[in-house]
């Protein structure tokens, strides 16, 4: 997900000196893929140039070199990989379901467009899973010298690696990381082709982030106070890109990605020796309540089952599954579970935006010009071409007010119709077609009672009386 405040390049409006961020907590997911054409790894920038040459439908441009996908998310080419992202989703019950569902919708749309391009060019294309990023906003409220995004990310780097490793990593994985990104926190891991495990990872990360945000400070002493087990030795490495930290194969004394997850190989600071699964199960305890609040007991049970060894982890396989090498060909994402939740308010607005339909606001109509970050929409007034920027919350409020007004109008019309029927008179017509139909009936009735004299000069009629 591109940084809202640091993206450069592309077309942008010079009078916008800053990018507005949502006032509420939000979540968003990203996935990166390596492109293979006829078995050879290729850079998408050299093959397509930009995403508009891959996707057939016209896309709304975004800040930088990215485009808004018709499926609701965004797509761009980033240093040799294809990256798709979800729109921001409000952090509320069901948010992780919505974000995970949205990411797989973007993957499915990309897969369909890539298959069409491959058929047109007589070649075979596949997407190899590279990485997945879990983004959660960091609130400005209560922000201080001891409570900032950097300290927060450093504390999370001591909490998240072992649980995320069991939920999202595979035998060829190399790192689990956390990066502070101005107004958000980004957790990086390997892409997992299993939607259920991706959902479990998203829920655990969101639950942990929301719990830690409520702690008094972000010092490492909070680990002991909240019963978080600490492995020794524990050496964080610098993140491979931008700021941040990550746990790699040599951070814990031996490689956690290839070790037996059930064997007690890991020494803790207090002297105990536990397995990776036992460490993850103890780490889960302080976050259970918040996880249940933002998801449901079924997902919490799935996470606990993976940590207890009663549900599979990708690390249970000796080799990385083949599904990693051809992502999107077959997607089994548990439709019943995903369809329990309707789209969020932000998602609904963004789907209206990408439909390219003019929006009526007051007495004016606007067409979408581009997406300005993830929270703002730049529009042009139809006719005058004057520019105006709306944020998603403004569009949500205006859409809700319009629905309330339409509902009140329909209620008034229904009551008026009932009164007319009770008084024994015909209700007034509601639409122009109804008005025209009634006018035709009146005209024909009048015509049937009128006598036309025959005039051979300016009339084509050949009768002297009224219509039979």
Order of alpha helices (4+ residues) and beta strands (2+ residues): beta-beta-alpha-beta-beta-beta-beta-beta-alpha-beta-alpha-beta-beta-alpha-alpha-beta-beta-beta-beta-alpha-alpha-alpha-alpha-alpha-beta-beta-beta-beta-alpha-alpha
